[in-house]
Amino acid sequence: MTHANDGRNAFPGGADYLIRHATLRQLQLLEAIVRLGSFTRAAEELFLTQPTVSMQIKKLSETLGTPLFRHVGRTVEPTDAGREVYGACREILSTLTDLEVKLSDLKGLKRGRLRLGVVTTAKYVAPEILGAFCKKYPGIEVSLGVTNREHILERLMGHDDDLYVAGQPREVNEQIECIPFAPNPLVVVARIDHPLACERDIPIEALAGESLILREPGSGIRDAVVKCFEQAGLTPRVRMQLGSNEAIKHAIVGGLGISVLSLHSLRLESAGGGLALLDVQGFPIMRRWHLLHWRGRELSLVARTFLDFAIAYEPEIAERLRNAQAAFDQTREMLRGQRSPSA
């Protein structure tokens, strides 16, 4: 019996035809394009060129006999058929992930894979833990995805990774397991020649007239700073907002203002450079990093082992932060000596 196209753009031959003419890589590409909203971002995530991605999606579209995407301005959106295929892709990839977990557990910790998603600021702490983990378990393959908090929550809801590292959760979600595992102090940062750089016990009111450089709306650090100012009855004077901690540090060195950053992001600068910590009352704001995972989804042996490893690694992280803080304190005392009238 032959299968002819009935004019509704359905692919002929059913599942057998799709198995022979489509590939898992094409389905993975479609899933990434829909999730990220861009051929370019999908290509970057999967380490492919954009022409390769476009060609594979074109082949998949021809196999299915229907367009899968349409251009809307400078973005792409899935067609109705594209959304249906996307839903199937999610189920297929989720099933394969579950299979990978079960096979990895059978092999123990000699081999396996760990996918970790982290918010942007956590890129200063997560690689250090991953490095120590891989040294202990050299057979484990790891991947690290860095993005903002909004996209981390999207990835969490989509079960795209095994574990996630994020800051203070805004609200309690009973479906998400949220485990604190490491300190994340937020400190006030200024250029080293700032008039307040050598002062001690600075009242927060002294910052009311300072130009603040903050992360974009939605950032956990920004939320903490605004809340701190509001509790003091102050309104922060935000001069600009930037999308990365590195850009903020460069802006501070350029004399554009002061900021509040995670001490983790300043450990390299603590050894000497153009930045100083201001000793402001109420700072550092003591927050913690959290490991997140979907409560109803069973963790692989590798993920469970990494979670326990990260929690046990806290003393190492805390020690490095103490060293960084001590180095900045030493810089402050040096500045006090330089600016003292008797110096």
C-alpha positions in Angstrom: 0.0 0.0 0.0 1.4 3.4 -1.0 1.0 6.6 1.0 0.3 9.7 -1.0 0.2 13.3 0.1 -3.4 14.1 0.7 -2.9 17.9 0.1 -2.8 18.8 3.8 1.0 19.0 3.8 1.3 16.0 6.1 4.5 14.0 5.6 3.9 10.7 3.8 4.5 7.3 5.3 3.9 8.2 9.0 6.6 7.6 11.7 8.6 5.3 9.5 9.1 8.0 6.9 10.1 10.5 9.6 12.6 8.1 11.1 14.3 7.6 7.8 14.3 11.2 6.6 14.6 13.4 9.7 17.4 13.4 12.3 17.6 14.0 16.0 20.0 16.8 15.3 17.3 18.6 13.3 14.8 18.2 16.1 17.4 19.5 18.6 18.0 22.6 16.3 14.2 23.3 16.0 13.8 23.1 19.8 16.7 25.5 20.4 15.4 28.0 17.8 11.9 28.1 19.3 13.3 28.3 22.8 15.8 31.0 22.1 13.8 32.8 19.4 16.7 33.1 17.0 18.6 31.0 14.5 21.8 32.8 15.5 21.5 32.1 19.2 20.6 28.5 18.5 23.7 28.1 16.3 25.9 29.7 19.1 24.4 27.4 21.8 25.0 24.2 19.7 28.4 25.4 18.3 27.3 25.4 14.6 27.3 28.1 11.9 24.0 29.8 11.1 24.0 28.6 7.5 24.3 25.0 8.8 21.3 25.6 11.1 19.3 27.1 8.3 20.0 24.3 5.9 19.1 21.6 8.5 15.8 23.3 9.3 15.0 23.7 5.6 15.6 19.9 5.1 13.3 19.2 8.1 10.6 21.5 6.7 10.9 19.7 3.3 10.6 16.3 5.0 7.5 17.4 6.9 6.1 19.1 3.8 5.2 22.4 5.7 6.9 25.6 6.8 8.1 25.5 10.4 9.0 29.2 10.9 8.0 32.6 9.8 9.9 35.8 10.0 8.3 38.6 12.1 10.4 41.7 11.7 13.9 40.7 12.8 12.8 37.7 14.8 11.4 34.3 13.9 8.3 32.6 15.2 7.2 29.0 14.8 4.2 28.3 12.6 1.3 26.2 13.9 3.1 23.2 12.5 6.3 24.4 14.1 4.7 24.5 17.5 3.4 21.0 17.1 6.9 19.7 16.1 8.4 21.7 19.0 6.1 20.0 21.5 7.1 16.6 20.1 10.8 17.6 20.2 10.5 18.5 23.9 9.1 15.0 24.7 11.7 13.2 22.6 14.6 15.1 24.1 13.2 14.7 27.6 12.9 10.9 27.1 16.5 10.8 25.8 17.7 12.7 28.8 15.9 10.4 31.2 17.5 7.4 29.3 20.9 9.1 29.7 20.4 9.5 33.4 19.5 5.8 33.8 22.4 4.6 31.8 24.8 6.9 33.7 23.6 5.6 37.0 24.3 2.1 35.8 27.9 3.1 35.1 28.3 4.8 38.4 30.6 7.9 38.6 33.3 6.6 36.2 31.3 8.1 33.3 28.4 10.5 33.0 27.3 14.0 32.2 26.4 17.0 34.2 24.6 20.0 32.7 24.7 23.1 34.9 22.9 26.4 34.2 24.0 29.4 36.1 23.0 33.1 36.4 25.5 35.6 35.0 27.1 36.6 38.3 27.5 32.9 39.4 30.0 32.4 36.6 32.6 33.7 39.1 31.9 30.8 41.5 30.5 27.9 39.5 33.6 27.1 37.4 35.7 26.9 40.5 33.4 24.3 42.0 33.2 22.5 38.6 36.9 22.4 38.3 37.3 20.8 41.8 34.5 18.3 41.0 36.1 17.3 37.7 39.4 16.8 39.3 37.8 14.3 41.7 35.7 12.7 39.0 37.7 13.1 35.8 35.4 10.8 33.7 32.4 13.2 34.1 31.6 15.4 31.1 30.3 18.8 32.1 28.6 21.7 30.4 28.0 25.1 31.8 25.4 27.5 30.5 25.5 31.1 31.6 22.5 33.4 31.2 20.4 35.9 33.1 17.9 35.0 35.8 14.9 35.2 33.5 16.3 32.7 31.1 17.6 30.4 33.9 14.0 30.2 35.1 12.9 29.3 31.6 15.5 26.6 31.3 14.5 25.3 34.8 10.8 25.1 33.7 11.9 23.3 30.5 14.1 20.8 32.3 17.1 21.8 30.1 19.8 21.2 32.7 20.4 19.0 35.7 21.0 21.7 38.3 20.9 25.5 38.4 22.9 28.1 40.4 21.0 31.3 41.2 20.8 33.9 43.9 18.0 34.6 46.4 14.7 33.3 45.1 12.0 36.0 44.8 9.2 33.8 45.8 8.6 30.3 47.1 7.7 27.7 44.5 6.7 24.3 46.0 7.7 22.6 42.7 11.3 23.8 42.9 13.9 22.6 45.4 16.1 25.5 46.4 19.2 24.6 48.5 21.5 27.3 49.8 25.2 26.3 49.5 27.6 29.2 49.5 27.9 32.9 50.7 27.4 35.7 48.2 28.2 39.0 49.9 27.2 42.2 48.0 29.7 45.1 48.4 29.9 48.8 47.4 32.6 49.3 44.8 34.2 52.6 43.7 37.3 53.8 41.9 40.3 53.6 44.0 40.7 57.4 44.1 37.1 58.0 45.2 36.9 60.4 48.2 35.2 57.8 50.4 37.6 55.0 49.5 39.7 55.5 52.7 36.8 56.2 55.1 35.4 53.8 57.6 31.8 53.2 58.7 30.3 55.4 56.0 26.5 56.1 56.6 24.4 54.9 53.7 23.0 58.5 53.4 26.4 59.5 52.1 25.6 57.5 48.9 22.4 59.4 48.2 24.2 61.9 46.0 26.4 59.3 44.3 25.8 58.2 40.7 25.0 54.5 40.8 25.7 52.0 38.0 23.4 49.0 38.3 22.5 45.9 36.5 19.4 45.7 34.3 15.9 45.5 35.8 15.2 42.0 37.0 18.7 41.5 38.4 18.9 40.1 41.9 21.7 42.5 42.9 19.7 45.5 41.6 16.6 44.3 43.6 18.7 44.0 46.8 20.3 47.5 46.3 16.9 49.2 45.7 15.5 47.5 48.8 18.4 48.5 50.9 18.0 52.2 49.9 14.3 52.1 50.4 14.7 50.7 53.9 16.9 53.7 54.6 14.3 56.1 53.2 16.5 56.9 50.2 16.0 56.8 46.4 19.1 55.6 44.5 20.3 57.9 41.8 20.9 55.5 39.0 23.1 57.0 36.3 23.1 54.0 34.0 22.3 50.3 33.8 24.6 47.8 32.2 24.1 44.1 31.3 27.3 42.6 32.8 29.5 42.9 35.9 32.6 43.4 33.7 31.0 46.4 31.9 30.1 47.9 35.3 33.7 47.5 36.6 35.0 49.2 33.5 32.5 52.0 34.0 33.6 52.5 37.6 37.3 52.7 36.6 36.2 55.2 33.9 34.8 57.5 36.6 31.1 57.1 35.8 30.0 56.2 39.3 29.9 53.6 42.0 28.1 50.3 42.1 27.2 47.3 44.2 28.6 43.9 43.1 29.1 40.4 44.3 32.4 40.1 46.1 32.9 36.9 43.9 33.2 39.1 40.8 35.9 41.2 42.4 38.4 38.6 43.6 40.9 39.2 40.8 40.8 43.0 41.5 41.4 42.4 45.2 45.1 41.7 44.3 45.5 45.3 43.2 44.0 47.5 40.6 41.7 50.4 40.1 38.9 49.4 42.4 38.2 49.8 46.1 35.4 48.6 48.5 33.6 51.3 50.4 33.0 50.5 54.1 29.3 51.5 54.1 26.9 50.8 57.0 24.6 47.9 56.2 27.1 46.4 53.8 28.0 43.8 52.7 24.5 42.6 52.1 24.8 39.0 53.0 23.1 36.7 50.4 23.6 33.1 49.4 23.9 31.1 46.3 21.3 28.4 45.8 21.2 25.2 43.8 17.9 24.7 42.2 16.2 21.7 40.6 12.7 20.5 39.7 11.4 18.7 42.8 9.4 16.1 40.8 12.3 15.2 38.5 14.7 12.6 39.8 18.3 13.7 39.8 20.9 11.5 38.2 23.7 10.0 40.3 26.1 12.5 38.9 23.8 15.5 39.7 23.2 14.2 43.3 26.9 13.8 43.8 27.7 17.3 42.5 25.0 18.8 44.7 26.6 17.2 47.8 30.0 18.2 46.6 29.0 21.9 46.1 27.5 22.0 49.6 30.6 20.5 51.1 32.8 23.0 49.2 31.4 26.0 51.0 34.4 26.4 53.4 36.8 26.7 50.4 34.6 29.4 48.9 34.2 31.3 52.2 38.0 31.2 52.7 38.6 32.8 49.3 36.1 35.5 50.0 37.7 36.3 53.3 41.1 36.6 51.6 39.6 39.0 49.0 37.9 41.1 51.7 41.2 41.3 53.7 43.1 42.4 50.6 40.6 45.2 50.0 40.7 46.2 53.7 44.5 46.4 53.4 44.1 48.7 50.4 41.8 51.0 52.4 44.4 51.2 55.2 47.1 52.0 52.6 44.9 54.8 51.2 44.3 56.2 54.7 48.0 56.3 55.3 48.6 58.1 51.9 45.9 60.7 52.5 46.8 61.3 56.2 48.1 64.9 56.8 51.1 63.4 58.5 51.9 61.0 55.6 
